[in-house]
Amino acid sequence: MLDAVGVDSEEALFDIPDPVRFDGTFDIPARNEQAVRREVGRRLDRTDDLTEFLGRGHYAHYVPSLVDDIARRQEFLTSYTQYQPEVAQGFLQALFEYQSLLVELTGLDVANCSMYDAATALGEAATLSRRVRSVSGERVLVPENLREGKRATLDQYARGPGLTVETYPTESGTADVEGLREAIDDDVSMVYAESPTVRGAIEERLGEIGEMTDDHDALSVLGSDPVALALLERPADVGADVIVGEADVLGLGRAYGMGLGLFVTREDYLRQVPGRLVGAGEDASGRRAYTLTLQTREQHIRKERATSNICTNQAWLALRAAVHAALLGPDGLVDLAEECVRLPRDLAARLTEIPGIQAPVSGRHHFREFQAHTDQPARAVASDLEAEGYAVHVVDEHRIQVCVTDVNAHAVNGFVAAMQEVA
């Protein structure tokens, strides 16, 4: 193989910078366990103890301890991909329940189990739009305020099939529908919108976006999450063809890098879904049984006809999400979603009472988070808040973004007092 590609060694295939290249030794002095524990404790004591009011794609909700207890059972924690259904019925059933949860929340027909994160799910939606026979365009439209990481991942996905990623304007944190109307034409294969958006705003004109996209024979793709979907209008009812997003708001807490991507679509695109599906059937004795089915993405099975080159999935995280959802139940999930509306609304009202603060910046409804205008430079406000023990996002010269959920709601009074000091 090396001869075929014209290199002398495997190392020549990798560009490893000298500062991080392994030279045969880690240069770490040997220590016993007691000394290591002391050193780790000393370093951890230096870590700033900040209460985070951060969001923009990474959200924390309280994860009941029972989720850990169940997910850490040996049969779940040590399980590889469930290729052998005869030894993985429990895990497969949990994944089937996870799929069923997403189908019920979205109103669509097929959910996979599962994907890396929201960014890769968005990329897979774009490549799916290229494969669907009813779609002929090569342009993908996304909101101009799409998070940088998502956009970079989408650009990588689009490069292979020759898709062009372009933006449409936004206004007050949501889509500028008239601007989108000017940008869309019959050469568009997919239009992506989010609700809640990166600014925490609820997109109120999804129905118009869906109709406009359908008129141009393009796919309407919506970014959301299971908690928000428990309260918002079902995506199927506003014309969405594919739902992508992060499902890690259930069962995982804030992980900063580890995600759980969701991908739900219509049955028309069943064989184009880029992920494993768990199906329910009967065994030889007539008992209900579960198995992986329609592995259309598997490159080791379908080779060049595979729908995706993802080589694993997040099954254990999907298990955790299913357990968390089951513990909450339908009413508990709705209660959590309603809290995600009430908490930022109440906090924004309290911040607006502080001279020099306007919150939220826009008149939209918000979910979990909102942006606030600060008369003082936003970076200075954030720095002073950090000194008081609170972390917020700096958006621009005079805007910060604040996220509040059930996890940090206990700290709201202290946060408001700190804002009164620094604003």
N, C-alpha and C positions, 0 to 999 in steps of 0.2 A: 504493500500500500504506500509506503514511503517513497519507493521508487516511482510509483505511478504519479505522485504529486510533486516529485522532484525535490525532496528534502532528504537530509542525511539522518535526522533523528526526530523523535517525537517532540523534543524540547523546541525545535525550530518552528513548530506549529503554534507556539504560544509566545506572546509578547509580554514578558513579566518584568516590570521595572526593577532595577537593582535594589532600591531601598526595601522592597518586600520579597525579594528572591531568597529562598531558603538555601543557606550555604552549608547545611549539614549539622548546624547546632542552633538551638534556641537561645543560648547565652543566658539561661535562667538558673541561678544557683539552686541547688537542691535544698529543700527544707522539709522538716517533719510536719505532720498534720497540724499540730498545735501552733507552730509558727505561721503556717499558711493561713489558718483561721484568724489569727491576730492581724496579719497583714491585710487580709480581705476586709475585716471589720474596720481597720483604720482607714482604708481607702473609701469604703462606703460611708463612713462618718463625714467625709469631705463633700459628699454629694449634697447639692442644694435641696432642701425640703420645700418644694414648690407645690402649691395647689393649682392644678392646671384647669384653665378655662379655654382649652384649645380644641379645635374641631377640624373643619376643612377636610373631611374624608376619614378622619380617625376618631371614633366615638367609643365611649365607655358607658356601659350599663352594668348594674350590679349583676354578677353571675352567682346564682345560689351554689352553696358548697356541694349540693347533691349532684350538680353537673360534673364536678371534678371526681366525686366518688364513683359515679357510674362510668365516666369516660376512662378512668384509670383502671378499670377492671382488666384483668390480664387478656381476656379474649378480645377486647377492643384495642388496648394499647399496643399489643404485639402483633396485631393482624396486618398482613400485607394486603395488597389489593385483592378484593374478594373474588378471585378467579374460581375458587372451589366452593360452590354454593353448599355442598353437603356439610362443610365445617364452618360456614359463616352465615347461617340463617338469621341469627340475632342482629348482626351488623347490617346485613342486607335489608332486613325489615326496618331498622332505624333509618337507613338511607331512603327507603321507599316512603317512609313517613315524612322525611325532609322534603322530598320531591312533591309529595301531596300537599304539604304546607304551602309551598311556593305556588303551586297550581291554584290553590284556593284563594290565596292573597291576590294573585294577578288576574285570574279569570282566563288565563291562557291554558294550553293543553299539555305541554311537555316541558319538564324541568330536568336539567342534568344534575349529576351528583359527584363532582362539583368542579370548580375552577380555581385558579390561583388567587385572583383578586379582581376588583372591578376594572382595572386597566386592561388586563389581558382579556377579560370578558368582552369589553368594548372592541378590542382588536378582532376577536373572533366574530363578533356581530358584523363588522365591516367586511371580513372575508366571506362570511355567509352571504351577504348581500351581493357579492360578486358572483357567487355560484348559483343563486336562485334564477331559474330560467325566465321568470316573469319580469325580472329587472335587467335593464340593459345599460345603465349608466356606469360611469367610472369616477364620479365625484362623490365625496363624503362630506356632509355639512355638519359642523359641530359649533356650539356656542363659543363666542370669542373669550369668555371667561373660564373656559375649561381648564382644570388644574394642569400645571405644566407636566407633571409625571404621567398623567393619563394621555396627554397629547403626544408626548415623546413615544410612549408605547404604541399608540395608534399609528403614528408615522412609521414605526418599524414594521408593523403588521401590513400596512398599506403598500409598502415598497415592493413586496414580492409580486402580488397580483396586478400591480400597476394602477392602483387607486390613487387619486389625488385628494388630499384632505384640505378643506377650506373652512373658513369660519363665517358665521352670520352674526349680526350685532345683537347685543343684549341691552336692556334698559331697566334700571333699578333692580338689577340682580336676576331678572328673568328674561325670557326671549323677547326680542323686538320682532313681533310677528310680521309686521309690514316689511321690515328689513329682510326677514327670511323669505317673504313672498317674492321680493325682488331678486334674491340670490338663487332660488330654486328653479330648475327647469328639468326637461326630460333626460338630461345627462347626469342626473343625480341618482345614485343607487341607494343612499341611506341618509336619513336626517336623525341626528341625535339630540335629545333634550334631557334635562334632569329635573327631578322634583323629589325632594328638595334640591335646590341648586347649591353650588359651591359656597354661596353666601347664606345658605340656610333658608332662602325664600321658596315659597310654594309656587310652582308654575301653574297659573290659573287658566291658561289658554291651550292646554294640551289637546283638547278636541279639535280646535282649529288647525293645530300643527299636524295632527293625524290625518285630517281630511285633505289638507294641502299636500302632504306627502303621498297619500293614496292617489290623488289626482294626477301625480306625475309618475305613478307606478314605481315608487321607491319604498324602501322599508322604513317604518317609523320605529326607532329604538329609544327606549326610555331608561334612564339611570335612576335607581331608587334603592331602598333597602327594606327588609321585612318588617321592621318596626313602623316605618312611615307608611308602608302599604297597608298596615292594619287599620289605618284611619283615612287615608286618601282614597279618592275614587279609583276603582279597579282599572288598571292599564288597558285591559281588553275593551272596556267601555269607552275609551277615548281614542281607539284606533291603533294602539301600539301593537307592533308585530313581534318585537323582541324586548325583553326586560333584562337589563344587566345591572350589576352593582355589587355592593359588599353585603354579605350575609353575616359577617363577623360581629355585627352589632348584637347578635345572640350567641351566647355560649363562650365568648372569647375575651371580651373586654378590649381595652386598648392595647394593641400589640406592636404598633410602629414598624410595619414591614411584613409581618405575617398576616395574610388576609384570607378571606373565603369568598371567592367570586361566585355570584349567582348568574344563571343563564336560563331564561324561560322563553318559550316561543310557541308558535302555532303548530298544530299537527301537520299542516302542509309542509313544514320544513323538518319533519321528524328525522329524515335520513341525512340532514345537513347539520344536525346538532353536534357541536365540537366537544363531546364529552360522553362519558359512560352513562348509561341509563340502567336503573334497576327495574325489572319487570316482575309482575306477580302472575303466577300460574298455579298449576297443580303438579304434584309429584306422581309417581306410579301408583301410589295408594289413594289418590284423590284428595290428598291434603294440600292446603294452601302452601305455596313455596315461592321463594324469591330467587332471582338470578340476574347477573349482569346480562344485558341484551343490547343489541344494536350498537356495538362498539365501532361506530362509523369513523371515528377519528383515529383509530389505531394504525399507526404507520407500519407496525410489524405484521399486521393482518392485511391491510388494504394497500400498503406500499404507496405508490405514487397517487393513488386515488383517495388517500386519507383526507379527511376534512381538516385535520390539524396535526401539528407535531408535538403537542403537549404530551409529556411522557409519564405523568403521574396525575394525581388529583388530591383534593383536600378532604378525603373521606372522614378522617377522624375529627376534623373541625366541623364537617357537616353533621356528624353524630352529635357533637356538643350543641350545635344550633338546634337540632331536633329535640334533644333532651330539655334544653332551656325553654323552647317554645311549648313543649308538653307540660312543663311545670307551671308556666304562666297560664296556659289555657287561653281560649279565645277572649274571654273577658279581661284577663290579666294583660294580654298583649295590647288590647285597645286602651286599657287604663295607662299603660306605659307610654303609648303613643300620645294620648291626650296630655300626659305630663310633659312631654317634649314640646307641646305647644304652649302650655300654661307657664312653665318655668322661664323660658326666654321672654315671653310677653311681660311677665311681672318684673323680671330683672331690668328689661329695657325701660319700663315705666319708672323704676326707681333711679336708674342712671340719668334719665332725662331731667329729673329734679335737681341734679347737680349742675351748678353754673359751669359752662364750658363744655357740656356733653349733650349731644343729641343722639338718641337711640330709639328705634333703629333709624338708619339713614333713609331707607325707603319705606313707603307705606304698605309694603307687602305683608302677607301673613308669613310667619317664620316657624321653623321646626328645628329645635335644638340650639340654633345659633343665629346671630344677627351681627351686622356691622354698626359701629357707633362712630360719630364724628367727634373729634377732640379739637378744641381751639388750640391747645398746646400741641407741639409736634408729637406725632403718634409714637415715634421711637423713644422719645424721652419719657412719655407716659408709660410705655411698656417697661422701660428700664427701671423706672421708679416703682412700678407695681412688682417687678421681680424682687426688688430690694425689700418689699413688704411681704413677699412670699407667694405671689400670684403670677401666673403666666398667661399671656394673651398673644394672639397673632397681630402683627403689624401688617396692614394691607397697603397703605400708601402714606403720604406725608401727614395726613390728618385723619386717618381712619384706622381703627382697630377692629378685630373680630372677636366676639365673645361667644363661647359655647357653654351651655349649662344643661346637665342631665341629672338623673337621680343620684349619680355618683358624687358630684361636687355641689349638689344643692345645699348641703349642710353648711357650706362655706360662703354662701351668698352674702350674709350680713357682714362678714369680715371683708369680703371683696368690695362691697359698696362703700364701707368705711375707708378702705384704702384708696378707692377712686376719689372720694371726697378730699383726701389728703393730697393726691398727686395731680388732680386735674386742674 
